Amino acid sequence: MQPCSEATAIGPEMDAMEVLRLMSRSGNSRLLVTEGERLVGIVTLRDLMNFLNVKLNLEEGEAVDVRYTGGAPGEKGASQRA
């Protein structure tokens, strides 16, 4: 278990691309989201990949299914089976 530090914690206002850069530099695939001393969430690399996929599809004007599938990007999830 790693202690909370600048390499493992971010604020809720941090831009997604900056979070991705921090994950890449630090080698962490999960970061704590904190406000002061309080933990308010956890963001994972999978969360970021899903977010960026939706963002790119919206920018290209494609229809996007934003329901959580519980699987990794590209896996057959609940929303893809219907």
KOLGU-4560 file (N, C-alpha, C; in nm, 3 decimals, padded with zeros to 5 digits):
<recs>
<n_xx: 00.084 n_yy: -00.118 n_zz: 00.000 ca_xx: 00.000 ca_yy: 00.000 ca_zz: 00.000 c_xx: 00.089 c_yy: 00.124 c_zz: 00.000 mol: A seq: 1 type: MET>
<n_xx: 00.057 n_yy: 00.219 n_zz: -00.088 ca_xx: 00.135 ca_yy: 00.342 ca_zz: -00.097 c_xx: 00.071 c_yy: 00.452 c_zz: -00.014 mol: A seq: 2 type: GLN>
<n_xx: 00.152 n_yy: 00.536 n_zz: 00.049 ca_xx: 00.096 ca_yy: 00.650 ca_zz: 00.121 c_xx: 00.041 c_yy: 00.753 c_zz: 00.022 mol: A seq: 3 type: PRO>
<n_xx: -00.049 n_yy: 00.834 n_zz: 00.070 ca_xx: -00.107 ca_yy: 00.939 ca_zz: -00.012 c_xx: 00.001 c_yy: 01.046 c_zz: -00.037 mol: A seq: 4 type: CYS>
<n_xx: 00.024 n_yy: 01.079 n_zz: -00.165 ca_xx: 00.125 ca_yy: 01.178 ca_zz: -00.200 c_xx: 00.082 c_yy: 01.247 c_zz: -00.329 mol: A seq: 5 type: SER>
<n_xx: 00.164 n_yy: 01.339 n_zz: -00.379 ca_xx: 00.133 ca_yy: 01.406 ca_zz: -00.504 c_xx: 00.129 c_yy: 01.307 c_zz: -00.621 mol: A seq: 6 type: GLU>
<n_xx: 00.198 n_yy: 01.195 n_zz: -00.610 ca_xx: 00.198 ca_yy: 01.094 ca_zz: -00.716 c_xx: 00.078 c_yy: 01.001 c_zz: -00.710 mol: A seq: 7 type: ALA>
<n_xx: 00.006 n_yy: 01.002 n_zz: -00.597 ca_xx: -00.108 ca_yy: 00.910 ca_zz: -00.582 c_xx: -00.240 c_yy: 00.980 c_zz: -00.555 mol: A seq: 8 type: THR>
<n_xx: -00.239 n_yy: 01.113 n_zz: -00.542 ca_xx: -00.364 ca_yy: 01.185 ca_zz: -00.512 c_xx: -00.378 c_yy: 01.307 c_zz: -00.603 mol: A seq: 9 type: ALA>
<n_xx: -00.503 n_yy: 01.334 n_zz: -00.640 ca_xx: -00.536 ca_yy: 01.449 ca_zz: -00.726 c_xx: -00.657 c_yy: 01.521 c_zz: -00.668 mol: A seq: 10 type: ILE>
<n_xx: -00.679 n_yy: 01.642 n_zz: -00.714 ca_xx: -00.800 ca_yy: 01.715 ca_zz: -00.677 c_xx: -00.911 c_yy: 01.686 c_zz: -00.776 mol: A seq: 11 type: GLY>
<n_xx: -01.036 n_yy: 01.706 n_zz: -00.737 ca_xx: -01.149 ca_yy: 01.675 ca_zz: -00.825 c_xx: -01.156 c_yy: 01.763 c_zz: -00.950 mol: A seq: 12 type: PRO>
<n_xx: -01.086 n_yy: 01.875 n_zz: -00.950 ca_xx: -01.091 ca_yy: 01.967 ca_zz: -01.064 c_xx: -00.985 c_yy: 01.938 c_zz: -01.169 mol: A seq: 13 type: GLU>
<n_xx: -00.898 n_yy: 01.840 n_zz: -01.145 ca_xx: -00.788 ca_yy: 01.813 ca_zz: -01.239 c_xx: -00.841 c_yy: 01.762 c_zz: -01.372 mol: A seq: 14 type: MET>
<n_xx: -00.785 n_yy: 01.813 n_zz: -01.481 ca_xx: -00.821 ca_yy: 01.776 ca_zz: -01.617 c_xx: -00.786 c_yy: 01.630 c_zz: -01.644 mol: A seq: 15 type: ASP>
<n_xx: -00.871 n_yy: 01.561 n_zz: -01.721 ca_xx: -00.852 ca_yy: 01.419 ca_zz: -01.749 c_xx: -00.719 c_yy: 01.391 c_zz: -01.817 mol: A seq: 16 type: ALA>
<n_xx: -00.677 n_yy: 01.476 n_zz: -01.910 ca_xx: -00.550 ca_yy: 01.453 ca_zz: -01.978 c_xx: -00.431 c_yy: 01.469 c_zz: -01.882 mol: A seq: 17 type: MET>
<n_xx: -00.442 n_yy: 01.562 n_zz: -01.788 ca_xx: -00.337 ca_yy: 01.579 ca_zz: -01.688 c_xx: -00.332 c_yy: 01.457 c_zz: -01.596 mol: A seq: 18 type: GLU>
<n_xx: -00.448 n_yy: 01.402 n_zz: -01.562 ca_xx: -00.453 ca_yy: 01.280 ca_zz: -01.480 c_xx: -00.385 c_yy: 01.165 c_zz: -01.554 mol: A seq: 19 type: VAL>
<n_xx: -00.413 n_yy: 01.153 n_zz: -01.683 ca_xx: -00.351 ca_yy: 01.049 ca_zz: -01.764 c_xx: -00.198 c_yy: 01.066 c_zz: -01.769 mol: A seq: 20 type: LEU>
<n_xx: -00.151 n_yy: 01.191 n_zz: -01.782 ca_xx: -00.006 ca_yy: 01.218 ca_zz: -01.781 c_xx: 00.056 c_yy: 01.177 c_zz: -01.647 mol: A seq: 21 type: ARG>
<n_xx: -00.014 n_yy: 01.212 n_zz: -01.537 ca_xx: 00.037 ca_yy: 01.177 ca_zz: -01.404 c_xx: 00.044 c_yy: 01.025 c_zz: -01.387 mol: A seq: 22 type: LEU>
<n_xx: -00.060 n_yy: 00.955 n_zz: -01.433 ca_xx: -00.058 ca_yy: 00.809 ca_zz: -01.424 c_xx: 00.059 c_yy: 00.752 c_zz: -01.504 mol: A seq: 23 type: MET>
<n_xx: 00.083 n_yy: 00.807 n_zz: -01.621 ca_xx: 00.192 ca_yy: 00.760 ca_zz: -01.706 c_xx: 00.329 c_yy: 00.784 c_zz: -01.641 mol: A seq: 24 type: SER>
<n_xx: 00.347 n_yy: 00.904 n_zz: -01.587 ca_xx: 00.476 ca_yy: 00.937 ca_zz: -01.523 c_xx: 00.501 c_yy: 00.856 c_zz: -01.397 mol: A seq: 25 type: ARG>
<n_xx: 00.395 n_yy: 00.837 n_zz: -01.317 ca_xx: 00.412 ca_yy: 00.772 ca_zz: -01.187 c_xx: 00.401 c_yy: 00.619 c_zz: -01.193 mol: A seq: 26 type: SER>
<n_xx: 00.341 n_yy: 00.567 n_zz: -01.300 ca_xx: 00.320 ca_yy: 00.423 ca_zz: -01.310 c_xx: 00.200 c_yy: 00.375 c_zz: -01.230 mol: A seq: 27 type: GLY>
<n_xx: 00.120 n_yy: 00.468 n_zz: -01.176 ca_xx: 00.000 ca_yy: 00.431 ca_zz: -01.099 c_xx: -00.120 c_yy: 00.423 c_zz: -01.192 mol: A seq: 28 type: ASN>
<n_xx: -00.197 n_yy: 00.317 n_zz: -01.182 ca_xx: -00.318 ca_yy: 00.305 ca_zz: -01.263 c_xx: -00.443 c_yy: 00.344 c_zz: -01.183 mol: A seq: 29 type: SER>
<n_xx: -00.424 n_yy: 00.382 n_zz: -01.058 ca_xx: -00.533 ca_yy: 00.430 ca_zz: -00.972 c_xx: -00.483 c_yy: 00.551 c_zz: -00.896 mol: A seq: 30 type: ARG>
<n_xx: -00.567 n_yy: 00.654 n_zz: -00.888 ca_xx: -00.532 ca_yy: 00.772 ca_zz: -00.809 c_xx: -00.647 c_yy: 00.805 c_zz: -00.715 mol: A seq: 31 type: LEU>
<n_xx: -00.611 n_yy: 00.853 n_zz: -00.597 ca_xx: -00.710 ca_yy: 00.898 ca_zz: -00.500 c_xx: -00.754 c_yy: 01.040 c_zz: -00.536 mol: A seq: 32 type: LEU>
<n_xx: -00.881 n_yy: 01.067 n_zz: -00.525 ca_xx: -00.933 ca_yy: 01.202 ca_zz: -00.546 c_xx: -00.963 c_yy: 01.259 c_zz: -00.408 mol: A seq: 33 type: VAL>
<n_xx: -00.894 n_yy: 01.368 n_zz: -00.373 ca_xx: -00.908 ca_yy: 01.424 ca_zz: -00.239 c_xx: -00.945 c_yy: 01.571 c_zz: -00.244 mol: A seq: 34 type: THR>
<n_xx: -01.015 n_yy: 01.614 n_zz: -00.142 ca_xx: -01.043 ca_yy: 01.755 ca_zz: -00.116 c_xx: -00.989 c_yy: 01.782 c_zz: 00.024 mol: A seq: 35 type: GLU>
<n_xx: -00.877 n_yy: 01.851 n_zz: 00.029 ca_xx: -00.810 ca_yy: 01.869 ca_zz: 00.159 c_xx: -00.762 c_yy: 01.734 c_zz: 00.209 mol: A seq: 36 type: GLY>
<n_xx: -00.804 n_yy: 01.698 n_zz: 00.328 ca_xx: -00.767 ca_yy: 01.570 ca_zz: 00.389 c_xx: -00.871 c_yy: 01.461 c_zz: 00.361 mol: A seq: 37 type: GLU>
<n_xx: -00.978 n_yy: 01.495 n_zz: 00.292 ca_xx: -01.092 ca_yy: 01.403 ca_zz: 00.275 c_xx: -01.086 c_yy: 01.330 c_zz: 00.141 mol: A seq: 38 type: ARG>
<n_xx: -01.099 n_yy: 01.199 n_zz: 00.144 ca_xx: -01.108 ca_yy: 01.118 ca_zz: 00.022 c_xx: -01.248 c_yy: 01.133 c_zz: -00.034 mol: A seq: 39 type: LEU>
<n_xx: -01.258 n_yy: 01.174 n_zz: -00.161 ca_xx: -01.390 ca_yy: 01.190 ca_zz: -00.224 c_xx: -01.411 c_yy: 01.094 c_zz: -00.340 mol: A seq: 40 type: VAL>
<n_xx: -01.305 n_yy: 01.019 n_zz: -00.378 ca_xx: -01.322 ca_yy: 00.923 ca_zz: -00.486 c_xx: -01.190 c_yy: 00.859 c_zz: -00.526 mol: A seq: 41 type: GLY>
<n_xx: -01.201 n_yy: 00.770 n_zz: -00.622 ca_xx: -01.085 ca_yy: 00.703 ca_zz: -00.681 c_xx: -01.107 c_yy: 00.702 c_zz: -00.831 mol: A seq: 42 type: ILE>
<n_xx: -01.005 n_yy: 00.737 n_zz: -00.907 ca_xx: -01.013 ca_yy: 00.730 ca_zz: -01.052 c_xx: -00.912 c_yy: 00.627 c_zz: -01.100 mol: A seq: 43 type: VAL>
<n_xx: -00.955 n_yy: 00.543 n_zz: -01.194 ca_xx: -00.868 ca_yy: 00.439 ca_zz: -01.247 c_xx: -00.837 c_yy: 00.466 c_zz: -01.394 mol: A seq: 44 type: THR>
<n_xx: -00.737 n_yy: 00.399 n_zz: -01.444 ca_xx: -00.703 ca_yy: 00.410 ca_zz: -01.586 c_xx: -00.822 c_yy: 00.367 c_zz: -01.671 mol: A seq: 45 type: LEU>
<n_xx: -00.892 n_yy: 00.265 n_zz: -01.629 ca_xx: -01.012 ca_yy: 00.220 ca_zz: -01.702 c_xx: -01.117 c_yy: 00.330 c_zz: -01.706 mol: A seq: 46 type: ARG>
<n_xx: -01.138 n_yy: 00.400 n_zz: -01.594 ca_xx: -01.232 ca_yy: 00.513 ca_zz: -01.592 c_xx: -01.193 c_yy: 00.616 c_zz: -01.698 mol: A seq: 47 type: ASP>
<n_xx: -01.065 n_yy: 00.649 n_zz: -01.703 ca_xx: -01.017 ca_yy: 00.749 ca_zz: -01.799 c_xx: -01.035 c_yy: 00.703 c_zz: -01.943 mol: A seq: 48 type: LEU>
<n_xx: -01.005 n_yy: 00.577 n_zz: -01.971 ca_xx: -01.020 ca_yy: 00.525 ca_zz: -02.106 c_xx: -01.166 c_yy: 00.528 c_zz: -02.149 mol: A seq: 49 type: MET>
<n_xx: -01.257 n_yy: 00.491 n_zz: -02.059 ca_xx: -01.400 ca_yy: 00.498 ca_zz: -02.090 c_xx: -01.444 c_yy: 00.641 c_zz: -02.116 mol: A seq: 50 type: ASN>
<n_xx: -01.399 n_yy: 00.734 n_zz: -02.031 ca_xx: -01.433 ca_yy: 00.875 ca_zz: -02.047 c_xx: -01.383 c_yy: 00.928 c_zz: -02.182 mol: A seq: 51 type: PHE>
<n_xx: -01.257 n_yy: 00.901 n_zz: -02.214 ca_xx: -01.200 ca_yy: 00.951 ca_zz: -02.339 c_xx: -01.267 c_yy: 00.890 c_zz: -02.460 mol: A seq: 52 type: LEU>
<n_xx: -01.306 n_yy: 00.764 n_zz: -02.452 ca_xx: -01.379 ca_yy: 00.699 ca_zz: -02.560 c_xx: -01.513 c_yy: 00.770 c_zz: -02.585 mol: A seq: 53 type: ASN>
<n_xx: -01.586 n_yy: 00.798 n_zz: -02.479 ca_xx: -01.714 ca_yy: 00.869 ca_zz: -02.491 c_xx: -01.691 c_yy: 01.009 c_zz: -02.547 mol: A seq: 54 type: VAL>
<n_xx: -01.591 n_yy: 01.079 n_zz: -02.496 ca_xx: -01.561 ca_yy: 01.215 ca_zz: -02.541 c_xx: -01.529 c_yy: 01.218 c_zz: -02.690 mol: A seq: 55 type: LYS>
<n_xx: -01.444 n_yy: 01.128 n_zz: -02.736 ca_xx: -01.407 ca_yy: 01.123 ca_zz: -02.877 c_xx: -01.527 c_yy: 01.091 c_zz: -02.965 mol: A seq: 56 type: LEU>
<n_xx: -01.609 n_yy: 00.996 n_zz: -02.922 ca_xx: -01.728 ca_yy: 00.961 ca_zz: -02.999 c_xx: -01.825 c_yy: 01.078 c_zz: -03.008 mol: A seq: 57 type: ASN>
<n_xx: -01.842 n_yy: 01.151 n_zz: -02.898 ca_xx: -01.931 ca_yy: 01.267 ca_zz: -02.900 c_xx: -01.877 c_yy: 01.376 c_zz: -02.993 mol: A seq: 58 type: LEU>
<n_xx: -01.746 n_yy: 01.397 n_zz: -02.990 ca_xx: -01.685 ca_yy: 01.498 ca_zz: -03.077 c_xx: -01.699 c_yy: 01.460 c_zz: -03.224 mol: A seq: 59 type: GLU>
<n_xx: -01.701 n_yy: 01.331 n_zz: -03.255 ca_xx: -01.717 ca_yy: 01.284 ca_zz: -03.393 c_xx: -01.864 c_yy: 01.274 c_zz: -03.433 mol: A seq: 60 type: GLU>
<n_xx: -01.954 n_yy: 01.303 n_zz: -03.340 ca_xx: -02.097 ca_yy: 01.299 ca_zz: -03.369 c_xx: -02.156 c_yy: 01.161 c_zz: -03.371 mol: A seq: 61 type: GLY>
<n_xx: -02.087 n_yy: 01.064 n_zz: -03.315 ca_xx: -02.140 ca_yy: 00.928 ca_zz: -03.309 c_xx: -02.232 c_yy: 00.910 c_zz: -03.189 mol: A seq: 62 type: GLU>
<n_xx: -02.326 n_yy: 00.817 n_zz: -03.202 ca_xx: -02.412 ca_yy: 00.783 ca_zz: -03.089 c_xx: -02.326 c_yy: 00.712 c_zz: -02.985 mol: A seq: 63 type: ALA>
<n_xx: -02.350 n_yy: 00.742 n_zz: -02.858 ca_xx: -02.268 ca_yy: 00.686 ca_zz: -02.751 c_xx: -02.359 c_yy: 00.622 c_zz: -02.647 mol: A seq: 64 type: VAL>
<n_xx: -02.326 n_yy: 00.499 n_zz: -02.607 ca_xx: -02.394 ca_yy: 00.432 ca_zz: -02.497 c_xx: -02.309 c_yy: 00.452 c_zz: -02.373 mol: A seq: 65 type: ASP>
<n_xx: -02.357 n_yy: 00.532 n_zz: -02.277 ca_xx: -02.277 ca_yy: 00.565 ca_zz: -02.160 c_xx: -02.309 c_yy: 00.480 c_zz: -02.038 mol: A seq: 66 type: VAL>
<n_xx: -02.389 n_yy: 00.377 n_zz: -02.057 ca_xx: -02.418 ca_yy: 00.289 ca_zz: -01.943 c_xx: -02.294 c_yy: 00.213 c_zz: -01.905 mol: A seq: 67 type: ARG>
<n_xx: -02.272 n_yy: 00.196 n_zz: -01.774 ca_xx: -02.156 ca_yy: 00.121 ca_zz: -01.725 c_xx: -02.176 c_yy: -00.025 c_zz: -01.756 mol: A seq: 68 type: TYR>
<n_xx: -02.073 n_yy: -00.087 n_zz: -01.817 ca_xx: -02.083 ca_yy: -00.227 ca_zz: -01.855 c_xx: -02.015 c_yy: -00.319 c_zz: -01.756 mol: A seq: 69 type: THR>
<n_xx: -01.930 n_yy: -00.264 n_zz: -01.670 ca_xx: -01.860 ca_yy: -00.346 ca_zz: -01.574 c_xx: -01.740 c_yy: -00.417 c_zz: -01.633 mol: A seq: 70 type: GLY>
<n_xx: -01.713 n_yy: -00.399 n_zz: -01.762 ca_xx: -01.600 ca_yy: -00.464 ca_zz: -01.825 c_xx: -01.501 c_yy: -00.362 c_zz: -01.877 mol: A seq: 71 type: GLY>
<n_xx: -01.392 n_yy: -00.415 n_zz: -01.926 ca_xx: -01.289 ca_yy: -00.328 ca_zz: -01.984 c_xx: -01.336 c_yy: -00.279 c_zz: -02.119 mol: A seq: 72 type: ALA>
<n_xx: -01.282 n_yy: -00.166 n_zz: -02.164 ca_xx: -01.319 ca_yy: -00.117 ca_zz: -02.298 c_xx: -01.297 c_yy: -00.226 c_zz: -02.402 mol: A seq: 73 type: PRO>
<n_xx: -01.396 n_yy: -00.245 n_zz: -02.487 ca_xx: -01.387 ca_yy: -00.346 ca_zz: -02.590 c_xx: -01.443 c_yy: -00.481 c_zz: -02.551 mol: A seq: 74 type: GLY>
<n_xx: -01.463 n_yy: -00.506 n_zz: -02.422 ca_xx: -01.523 ca_yy: -00.631 ca_zz: -02.378 c_xx: -01.672 c_yy: -00.629 c_zz: -02.403 mol: A seq: 75 type: GLU>
<n_xx: -01.731 n_yy: -00.745 n_zz: -02.423 ca_xx: -01.876 ca_yy: -00.753 ca_zz: -02.435 c_xx: -01.938 c_yy: -00.734 c_zz: -02.297 mol: A seq: 76 type: LYS>
<n_xx: -02.000 n_yy: -00.621 n_zz: -02.274 ca_xx: -02.064 ca_yy: -00.593 ca_zz: -02.147 c_xx: -02.215 c_yy: -00.596 c_zz: -02.160 mol: A seq: 77 type: GLY>
<n_xx: -02.283 n_yy: -00.567 n_zz: -02.054 ca_xx: -02.429 ca_yy: -00.571 ca_zz: -02.052 c_xx: -02.489 c_yy: -00.481 c_zz: -02.160 mol: A seq: 78 type: ALA>
<n_xx: -02.433 n_yy: -00.361 n_zz: -02.179 ca_xx: -02.491 ca_yy: -00.268 ca_zz: -02.275 c_xx: -02.464 c_yy: -00.311 c_zz: -02.419 mol: A seq: 79 type: SER>
<n_xx: -02.366 n_yy: -00.397 n_zz: -02.442 ca_xx: -02.336 ca_yy: -00.441 ca_zz: -02.578 c_xx: -02.409 c_yy: -00.569 c_zz: -02.612 mol: A seq: 80 type: GLN>
<n_xx: -02.462 n_yy: -00.640 n_zz: -02.513 ca_xx: -02.531 ca_yy: -00.766 ca_zz: -02.538 c_xx: -02.674 c_yy: -00.747 c_zz: -02.580 mol: A seq: 81 type: ARG>
<n_xx: -02.733 n_yy: -00.633 n_zz: -02.544 ca_xx: -02.876 ca_yy: -00.611 ca_zz: -02.568 c_xx: -02.910 c_yy: -00.604 c_zz: -02.714 mol: A seq: 82 type: ALA>
</recs>
